[in-house]
Amino acid sequence: MLSTTLCYIEKDGKILLLHRNKKKKDINHDKWIGVGGKFEPGETAEECLVREVFEETGLTLTAYEHVGVIKFYDNAGGDQDMYLFMGTDFTGEIKTDCPEGDLEWVDRDEVLSLPTWEGDHLFIEPMLAGRRNLNMTVRYENDVLVEFTDDTKPVEVHTSRLISSPHAFSTRIGGVSDGVYESLNLGMNRGDDINRVKENWRRFLYTAGIFEKEFVCGAQVHGNNVHIATYADARPAYGPGELIEADGYVTAERNLPLAIFTADCVPLLMEDPVAGVVGAIHCGWRSTVADIEGNAVKRFTELNSRPENIRAAIGPAIDVCCFEVGPEVIEAVQKLLDGKADPFVAVKDNGKFMLDLRAVVRARLIALGLKPENIERCGGCTMCNPSLYYSHRYSDGARGSLAAVISKA
């Protein structure tokens, strides 16, 4: 998808509009719209917004609000994702020689009465009414509006009553992605549109109470490496630099979000409020039988934490009802738990077994010194609830990714 921005700047009850009347071959000729344009390679929506506003108006935006994403499909003019913003403060003076048309401040109540595209009314009206995080689709055929859908939903997450630091386990609800990625896909290597994933991350982090744009994540390899993270490890979604090869992170740094990805494996968030340490651990069965939980607790203790002070939240994952495994997995789990895994295993007639991996993670944490009352289970079975979660097994790999994030405040 082509990605563009559009901004409506407000000041003293008036909205800055561009009357597109200078280019004869302008598809927007004689219409009144906001200001914006196409992303340049590598730009974020915010970077494109600030650059385009300055180029068209001479103003430098110093404050703005994300309004949402409007997906345009047009058999004549091409398809685009338009990232919509409201500008709320700026510096500079409006230029008088805008090559696109005439810039004018218009009374808020008159904006919808001026000539513009029919579909523009469908997002301008809710924008002026204060709605945010829109997710809308507008379809034209030969410049005639033929379809409109409003798929806007609030981001849904799971949180733990035990953890006080900002945190969340994602669901698939509340983003802007389509198709198999619908809608809050947070996976950065699944084939989804880059800018849509960035927008999903913005919405997810904000819902979790995390306002940093950069976070720690890496290449998960179903191993047991747990990395002590520093600010040097932080990166935005699709940020530059090599990925850390690790399946878990812990840190004592403030305002340094840690994130891991899942789509059936167990996400584990940890916090020691006494020592001021947090962690995010990807606990697939391979990582678990390799004792990634033990390495996580070890990293906590290296940062002056004590196991009895650690709080743990075990997020949504494939549960015993759906997680069929072979005897080699059960053998490895029995070894991890010193032969005490029987309560978490059900035998099937076909020689396979059903495994409660979340219960195994909990049992291992207790064996490592965590108090049972300091461990909470959040969310449901990913495979049983495909409308709420991404599940690798349910979708045969055609999916987006969930994420779990935590940040020491």
Secondary structure, 3 states (H helix, E strand, C coil): CEEEEEEEEEECCEEEEEECCCCCCCCCCCCEECEEEECCCCCCHHHHHHHHHHHHHCCEEEEEEEEEEEEEEECCCCCEEEEEEEEEEEECCCCCCCCCCEEEEEEHHHHHHCCCCHHHHHHHHHHHCCCCCEEEEEEEECCEEEEEEECCCCCCEECCCCCCCCEEEECCCCCCCCHHHCCCCCCCCCCCCHHHHHHHHHHHHHHCCCCCCCEECEECCCCCCEEECCHHHCECCCCCCCCEECCEEEECCCCCCEEEEECCCEEEEEEECCCCEEEEEEECHHHHHCCHHHHHHHHHHHCCCCHHHCEEEECCECCCCCCEECHHHHHHHHHHCCCCCHHHEEECCCCCEEECHHHHHHHHHHHCCCCHHHEEECCCECCCCCCCCCCHHHHCCCCCCEEEEECCC
